[in-house]
Amino acid sequence: MNFDPHFKSLQDGRTDINIRYELLDIVFLTLVAILCGAEGWKDIQRFGESKLEWLRKYRAFKQGIPRRHTIDRIIGVIPPKNNSFHK
């Protein structure tokens, strides 16, 4: 499974000094968690913490799983009209 080609066009709205977590790690985490029934940022964080070993089979997650507020902020900086889903 190669996740990257489908989401490489996503623009990361963060500045370089604010990047601790990879954008595609967080997008992957969020999508997989929602597909598995997560219903909010707290559920996504808990899913990530409990499935980190599995998640690392597909993405690096070098810094581990961020807190729910960080996941919310990272997803929130993706410009909605500048990604491949709105073409």
VOGU-3710 file (C-alpha; in Angstrom, 3 decimals, decimal comma):
1> mnfdphfksl> 0,000/0,000/0,000  1,486/3,314/-1,038  -0,364/6,244/0,477  1,988/9,063/-0,530  1,240/9,530/-4,259  -2,422/10,234/-3,573  -1,749/12,961/-1,013  1,569/14,578/-2,047  -0,319/17,485/-3,620  -1,633/18,607/-0,220
11> qdgrtdinir> -0,134/21,931/0,752  1,244/22,286/4,251  0,291/25,690/5,625  2,764/25,520/8,511  6,010/27,441/8,631  9,275/25,484/8,802  9,885/26,331/12,457  6,524/24,856/13,454  6,948/21,470/11,808  7,512/18,670/14,292
21> yelldivflt> 5,136/16,112/12,769  5,019/15,175/9,090  1,826/16,318/7,382  1,311/13,000/5,600  1,764/11,086/8,872  -1,092/13,065/10,398  -3,315/12,825/7,311  -2,745/9,053/7,210  -3,460/8,724/10,935  -6,642/10,788/10,649
31> lvailcgaeg> -8,017/8,894/7,653  -7,296/5,454/9,068  -8,681/6,361/12,501  -11,901/7,722/10,996  -12,287/4,623/8,825  -11,948/2,580/12,023  -14,680/4,552/13,784  -12,930/7,516/15,405  -15,372/10,362/15,933  -13,157/13,237/17,000
41> wkdiqrfges> -9,631/14,430/17,657  -9,410/12,621/21,007  -10,449/9,340/19,367  -7,873/9,893/16,613  -5,130/10,476/19,179  -6,118/7,380/21,164  -6,270/5,281/18,008  -2,788/6,469/17,025  -1,336/5,733/20,447  -2,813/2,237/20,495
51> klewlrkyra> -1,850/1,405/16,885  1,506/3,168/16,584  3,443/0,001/15,778  1,020/-0,826/12,949  0,972/2,772/11,671  4,768/2,719/11,435  4,551/-0,057/8,838  3,254/2,600/6,435  4,608/5,956/7,690  7,567/6,894/9,895
61> fkqgiprrht> 5,827/8,718/12,774  9,328/9,730/13,951  7,913/11,967/16,684  5,167/9,541/17,661  1,527/10,560/17,865  0,720/14,212/18,553  -1,839/15,410/21,083  -5,399/15,892/19,831  -5,081/19,690/19,710  -2,008/19,370/17,502
71> idriigvipp> -3,793/16,973/15,141  -6,650/19,482/14,883  -4,244/22,349/14,095  -2,287/20,359/11,515  -5,394/19,214/9,643  -6,721/22,766/9,915  -3,808/24,294/7,978  -4,515/22,272/4,829  -6,048/24,790/2,418  -9,363/23,191/1,328
81> knnsfhk> -9,304/24,439/-2,254  -5,627/23,715/-2,890  -5,694/19,963/-2,667  -6,451/17,226/-5,166  -9,947/16,535/-3,823  -11,307/19,873/-5,044  -10,229/19,695/-8,695
//
